[in-house]
Amino acid sequence: MHDRLRISFPLVAALLACAIPPLTAQSGPRVVINEFSYDDDGIIDDLEFVEICNAGSASLDLAGYRIDNVAATGVLRSETIRAPATVPPGGFFVLGDAGVPNVTQVFTTAGDELGQFTHHALELIDPQGRVVDRVDYETSGSTWRPARMEGRGLAGRFKLEVGSFATAQRYRDGADSDVNGADFRFATWTPGTTNTIAAPAFLIEDFEGLPIGAAVPGFAQSFHPLLACDANVVTPGVNPASIQRGPMNPNGGNCGILWDPSPGGGNAVTLRADAAVAYALEVNVYFETAPLSGTELESWSIGVQGTTDPFGHHVRLQPTVPTAFKSGDTGVAWVYQRDALGGRLWLVDFGEGGLPFRVLAGPLTPTSGWHRLALRTAEGVVRASFGGTWGVDGGQRFTARVAWRAAGGAYLCYRETIGGNNARWRPLTIDDLRIEATPARITEFGSSTPWSAGTPRLSIDEVPAVGNRWFAIDVAGLDPAGFALGMLGVSRRGRPIPLAPLAPPGTELLVDPVDLRALATSPAGDASILLSIPTDYALVGAVFAAQAFAADPTLPYVLPWAQTQGLEFRLGY
């Protein structure tokens, strides 16, 4: 049994800026591998490079540093930096082929310098022989796991296509969390210049007003751009097959399409925006569910708080997916696959990428036609929807908690291994795309104190977003036969009010309460404060705080209370 706590939310006059926690940035001498390319579309690769960033606070002489390209068999190639090589704070040094823009030092041997197609790594080594940074790539399926790896490395395969020029690069110059999958994405190359994009993620695209076949602005591409198309009209190189507009495609007219017209090809795009830890994504997607033949496979991903690989490789969600595919999906994503059994949809927590990943929901079996997908994340909480009406928090809903809390990007990818007549393909076809970095936040503060048989705690399993009718603050660790008090305030207290010696040591009032409610406890010792957040966008950015107390008559105090920690939450989209 749960008790409902109703409050009236005060209006907020202006939207608050989306504050993104900074990625790791330390003071003092620091130097990192900031961007690289190890494979391009030449018969002999001649656009390979490694960009080094001085992420410290003082100028640094890189003379004597070296880059080693290593594999399980040992060092394959070394390039030592020669003087003059002094790099100012925030500056770059580019080792690479002669055709790379802003190259500082040309590789001593031209062509195919860096290993590819299997697990390799780049190590930055100082003059004393110490490894100061390392990036592993193409790690999917590899059993080589040296101690110096930073996380699981980059699982996917990264290739630079001339014209698109996508590389593996840090979201923000010099920002290094020591987890490669959290720090890197694919984006348009920037050798010798900044990777950082200051603008927060914000895109609302209905594809109207764009010429058929035009590239949709706002994205970096691997091989081909996201294109505007007319879903009803077959256009070579743009739309391989006619589909009908349905009730979930309300705008009519144009839509967006992502694919590679080459048989057996893949393609991906990432949003040109800063990394974020909280997202609101909503889109109408066309699902084709007609079964394919034999081992044919078609798949796509729509993800946030991460990146993907340029090929949009198939994710091994089922045994029919060959292990040779090296999916680079990270973050949280909706993933759809169509094979001889038809189409199935999953919600997946990829985290930093590679294996293992965690399926949060699915497989779902959509019908052919247009369906709405929504995906929201905030501080380890995921809320997703399939179906329903665009702009309304409905449909089949899924919520989950994940360990992944790194800042990341937004991405779309498509891959097919069908071949033959591409009229049987159904590329990723979308309409009414909205991607926003949202100010939604969930932050713990203060500490819990125990009662005689447990310790109460607060948690939130829903994204704090306007229009979320199911938002709740959960309380666990209560006495099933006891009394509990929930309180909600408009902020945490700058200085908690100690309640000892009337209450047990450590008991403090952590919030300024504006509403109190007795909580009915379930037999399992749980209770919930249910808050139906209205669809009022003036509330975006509003901050609230919660705390709860549990009475324990066995405690020898005037106020025999145990307390939860505090939870502060900021409303987003």
Salt bridges, closest charged atoms under 4 A:
ASP39 OD2 - ARG157 NH2 2.99
ASP68 OD1 - ARG66 NE 3.02
GLU123 OE2 - ARG134 NH1 2.54
GLU123 OE2 - ARG148 NH2 2.85
ASP126 OD2 - ARG130 NE 2.71
ASP133 OD2 - ARG170 NH2 2.90
ASP136 OD2 - HIS119 NE2 2.73
ASP136 OD1 - ARG134 NE 2.64
GLU138 OE1 - LYS326 NZ 2.88
ASP176 OD1 - ARG170 NH1 3.53
ASP183 OD2 - ARG170 NH1 3.45
ASP230 OD1 - ARG245 NH2 3.03
ASP260 OD1 - HIS224 NE2 3.22
ASP274 OD1 - ARG172 NE 2.94
GLU282 OE2 - ARG372 NE 2.63
GLU282 OE1 - ARG434 NH2 3.53
GLU296 OE2 - ARG424 NH2 2.70
GLU298 OE1 - ARG338 NH2 2.78
ASP339 OD2 - ARG344 NH2 2.79
GLU379 OE2 - ARG441 NE 3.89
ASP393 OD1 - ARG383 NH1 2.81
ASP393 OD1 - ARG397 NE 3.70
GLU436 OE2 - ARG434 NH1 2.78
GLU444 OE1 - ARG457 NH2 2.90
ASP461 OD1 - ARG401 NH1 3.56
GLU462 OE1 - ARG383 NE 3.46
GLU462 OE1 - ARG397 NH2 3.21
ASP512 OD1 - ARG493 NH1 2.51
GLU568 OE2 - ARG492 NE 3.34
